[in-house]
Amino acid sequence: MTARRVLLHAALIAAAALTVLPFLWMLLGSVKPDSEIRADPAAWLPHTPTLDNYRQWFGALRIGTYFGNSVLVALVTVLGNLLFCSMVGYALAKLRFPGRRLLFGLVMVTLMVPGVVTFVPLFVVVARLGLVDTYAGLILPFLTSPTGVFLMRQYLRSIPDELLEAARIDGAGEFRIFARVVLPLCGPPLATLGILQFLASWNNFLWPLVVAQSQDRYTLPVALSLYSTGEQATDYGLLLAGSVMVITPIVALFIALQRWFVQGVATAGLK
Amino acid sequence: MPRTRKTLSILVAAALTVTACGRSGTAGTPATATTVGTGPATGTVTLWAQGAEAEKLPAILAEFEAANPDVTVTVTPVPWDAAHSKYQTAIAGGTTPDIGQLGTTWMSEFTAAGALAAVPADLGAGPFHPGAVASTRFDGGTYAVPWYVDTPVLYYRTDLAARAGFRQPPATWDDFKNLAKAMQTRAGAEYGVALAPRDFQGFLPFAWSNGATLTTPDARTWTLDSPAMIEAARYYQSFFTEGIADRTPSTDPGAYQAAFTDGSVPMFIGGPFEVAALADLGGPGFAAKYATATLPRARSATSFVGGSHLVVFEKSANAAAAWRLIRFLSLPQTQVAWYKATGDLPSAQAAWDDPALAGDPKLAVFGRQLQDVDSPPSTAEWTRLQDAGNAQMERLTVSGEDPARAMATLQATAAGIGTGAR
């Protein structure tokens, strides 16, 4: 029994190390000068540690602007998804109305269409609406998502109808039932949805690249690509330091919501 | 992610084709060009430029803005690795800027989509290096002004070449191969030269130098299995079969630069930006240990020409001011200042007489190489053919396929793709 445990732990530690090592390399590389990053054979520890890469980001490259843009876009996107996906999910799971199955089918169809197919038409629509280079243009198309609707609907189906009927008998209106009875039960899937949407928005590259047409609207990933990757050369120091700053909020968020996240994925899988 | 981007480009290209068909008369017929005139520029001009160029532009533009007090130029930097997608979608959505920086190989795609305005007849810029001008032309019209050029030349370690018994740069193909061999046998190099084993574009200078052409003169038929092409392929292949070039070089970025500075692979073919990269990597004093040279000669010594053009988009609301700005950027003295700021090689021929360029022997080589350059057709068909070309290069260099067979296979694939000439 103990031998199995030791083996298991050894395997887990090895897997964890494999996952963590690239991040450690990134972190250590971000405080190395460029010549050390490219050195062959490479060394783990920086020989002459430097904060130059970070200094560049915070100085001339104004990372604050891009960071602010990314945070704003991600937060509004997450809030929109939490609200709209749960509302739509609730309607599709619990309300009886004609065309319900058809609507759900349509949601499933959009879930199966890859994003690149709708990318250009979506951009043309945003452009015709005059939303190019605005925060609205960056956020609006992602305020709700078929994945989110599906996730919420599947979870909400597990809530007993009796509960909702009891509330209805007590005289609660549909909106009141949704806000006071349904939403408080939805902690785990909402946390999952929030993290997934935050990640998607935070890492989104192509959409902000195309929609933001002045530097002041660029988000972090666009700025990262802009400053670190040239036509023929890559500035690895800047790239690694920038990546550290892009990843830090995600890691912090995941650690903060980890318990909810794991629970949410597990239960969503069961239903 | 790269796959996503590739799929996206294909989709956008399809979307562009559709929109181009919907608009009548924009593609094909040279549009009536606006005139530039000579007065000062006014209004706002938006300019998209890639990475380092956008970073350095504001300093150069200060002079233009001082001379034209009523103009405001807004520069938006675009990341290099996603610039193509950004321009494509902007064209599809009709949200293009006034001026864009387009890679020479993108030209025909964007001109065919009817997105670019014709260069006004009275612009009065140039003369430019003829190799750079070729890709600005489309169906009898001119749609771009060359901004900077880029051409690969030979980089070789003079100290190791001297040890191998060579005091002069290799002039001919035989010299080149002998020097590469001698680098291995007498100068302690692991490989004589770094050549790309699966890069069709890297092979093109050898094909052109041997007198081969990619297409017939009317650009309607590929000629990839001509005797000159096969002979060039055999020469290129011999470097790999004789162990002079590595069949499986490290793909780590900058690995060939590191191998060049430590002397293990003391020759490669590269563009002007390598000078700055090698100075960074090799440290002080390294510049004295190597030199650049024009490519070795077979029938000719032809290299590849690339770079960037400046274009005004068809939808520009302030085209007159935009063209004036482009005229300013193409002046020889602006281009010399630009070279000093960025290292970008001037497209204007007159700029090369400036001591900043003519006085630097490593750079003067690029000026000489630019007298003999060529570029592949800038068509969507070429982009597709390149993938097939890369695959055949790999068969040639890594698997040791017979050159005649490899080129015949490529020709068959190419015939199926077509040249896109109309």
Chai-1 contact restraints between the chains, C-beta under 6 A:
chainA,res_idxA,chainB,res_idxB,connection_type,confidence,min_distance_angstrom,max_distance_angstrom,comment,restraint_id
A,R38,B,G254,contact,1.0,0.0,6.0,A-B,restraint_1
A,D40,B,A258,contact,1.0,0.0,6.0,A-B,restraint_2
A,V116,B,T4,contact,1.0,0.0,6.0,A-B,restraint_3
A,V116,B,T7,contact,1.0,0.0,6.0,A-B,restraint_4
A,V116,B,L8,contact,1.0,0.0,6.0,A-B,restraint_5
A,V120,B,V12,contact,1.0,0.0,6.0,A-B,restraint_6
A,V120,B,A15,contact,1.0,0.0,6.0,A-B,restraint_7
A,V120,B,A92,contact,1.0,0.0,6.0,A-B,restraint_8
A,F123,B,T89,contact,1.0,0.0,6.0,A-B,restraint_9
A,F123,B,G93,contact,1.0,0.0,6.0,A-B,restraint_10
A,V124,B,A92,contact,1.0,0.0,6.0,A-B,restraint_11
A,V124,B,G93,contact,1.0,0.0,6.0,A-B,restraint_12
A,A127,B,G93,contact,1.0,0.0,6.0,A-B,restraint_13
A,A127,B,G94,contact,1.0,0.0,6.0,A-B,restraint_14
A,A127,B,T95,contact,1.0,0.0,6.0,A-B,restraint_15
A,V132,B,T95,contact,1.0,0.0,6.0,A-B,restraint_16
A,L209,B,A82,contact,1.0,0.0,6.0,A-B,restraint_17
A,L209,B,K86,contact,1.0,0.0,6.0,A-B,restraint_18
A,V210,B,K86,contact,1.0,0.0,6.0,A-B,restraint_19
A,V210,B,T89,contact,1.0,0.0,6.0,A-B,restraint_20
A,Q213,B,T76,contact,1.0,0.0,6.0,A-B,restraint_21
A,S214,B,T76,contact,1.0,0.0,6.0,A-B,restraint_22
A,Q215,B,T76,contact,1.0,0.0,6.0,A-B,restraint_23
A,Q215,B,P77,contact,1.0,0.0,6.0,A-B,restraint_24
A,S225,B,P79,contact,1.0,0.0,6.0,A-B,restraint_25
A,L226,B,P77,contact,1.0,0.0,6.0,A-B,restraint_26
A,L226,B,P79,contact,1.0,0.0,6.0,A-B,restraint_27
A,T229,B,W80,contact,1.0,0.0,6.0,A-B,restraint_28
A,T229,B,D81,contact,1.0,0.0,6.0,A-B,restraint_29
A,G230,B,G51,contact,1.0,0.0,6.0,A-B,restraint_30
A,G230,B,A52,contact,1.0,0.0,6.0,A-B,restraint_31
A,G230,B,W80,contact,1.0,0.0,6.0,A-B,restraint_32
A,E231,B,W80,contact,1.0,0.0,6.0,A-B,restraint_33
A,Q232,B,F273,contact,1.0,0.0,6.0,A-B,restraint_34
A,T234,B,P253,contact,1.0,0.0,6.0,A-B,restraint_35
